[in-house]
């Protein structure tokens, strides 16, 4: 095999982009699951946890891809 054949199939920036999309999706899923749990069990909203998720949304939105 030549060295040309061993290059990554997905460019680095695209992999980074998919990584960020995965982070966004994880935050969305955490928010959804938290809301479903609160609704189902009539529980108090975990303010500390939701604050962490909100901060992650803000921090994630300000990150720049290099």
C-alpha positions as CSV (number, residue, x, y, z in Angstrom):
1,X,0.0,0.0,0.0
2,X,1.2,3.5,-0.8
3,X,1.2,6.3,1.8
4,X,-1.5,8.0,-0.2
5,X,-3.9,5.1,0.7
6,X,-3.3,5.6,4.4
7,X,-4.5,9.2,4.6
8,X,-7.7,9.8,6.7
9,X,-10.9,9.5,4.7
10,X,-12.5,12.4,6.6
11,X,-10.6,15.7,6.7
12,X,-9.6,17.0,10.2
13,X,-11.9,20.0,10.1
14,X,-14.9,17.8,9.2
15,X,-14.1,15.6,12.1
16,X,-14.0,18.6,14.4
17,X,-17.3,19.8,13.0
18,X,-18.9,16.4,13.7
19,X,-17.5,16.5,17.2
20,X,-19.1,19.9,17.9
21,X,-22.4,18.6,16.5
22,X,-22.2,15.6,18.8
23,X,-21.7,18.0,21.8
24,X,-24.7,20.0,20.8
25,X,-26.8,16.9,20.4
26,X,-25.8,15.6,23.8
27,X,-26.8,18.9,25.4
28,X,-30.2,18.6,23.6
29,X,-30.7,15.1,24.8
30,X,-29.8,15.9,28.4
31,X,-32.3,18.8,28.4
32,X,-35.0,16.6,26.9
33,X,-34.5,13.8,29.3
34,X,-34.4,16.2,32.3
35,X,-37.7,17.8,31.2
36,X,-39.3,14.4,30.7
37,X,-38.2,13.2,34.2
38,X,-39.4,16.4,35.9
39,X,-42.8,16.1,34.1
40,X,-43.2,12.4,34.7
41,X,-42.3,12.4,38.4
42,X,-43.5,15.9,39.3
43,X,-40.0,16.7,40.6
44,X,-38.4,20.0,41.3
45,X,-36.3,21.5,38.5
46,X,-32.6,20.7,39.2
47,X,-31.4,24.3,38.9
48,X,-27.7,23.6,39.3
49,X,-27.9,21.0,36.5
50,X,-29.9,23.1,34.1
51,X,-27.5,26.0,34.8
52,X,-24.6,23.8,33.8
53,X,-26.4,22.9,30.6
54,X,-27.1,26.5,29.8
55,X,-23.5,27.5,30.4
56,X,-22.4,24.7,28.1
57,X,-24.7,26.0,25.4
58,X,-23.2,29.5,25.8
59,X,-19.6,28.2,25.9
60,X,-20.1,25.9,23.0
61,X,-21.6,28.7,21.0
62,X,-18.6,30.9,21.5
63,X,-16.1,28.3,20.5
64,X,-14.5,28.7,17.1
65,X,-13.4,25.9,14.8
66,X,-9.7,26.2,13.8
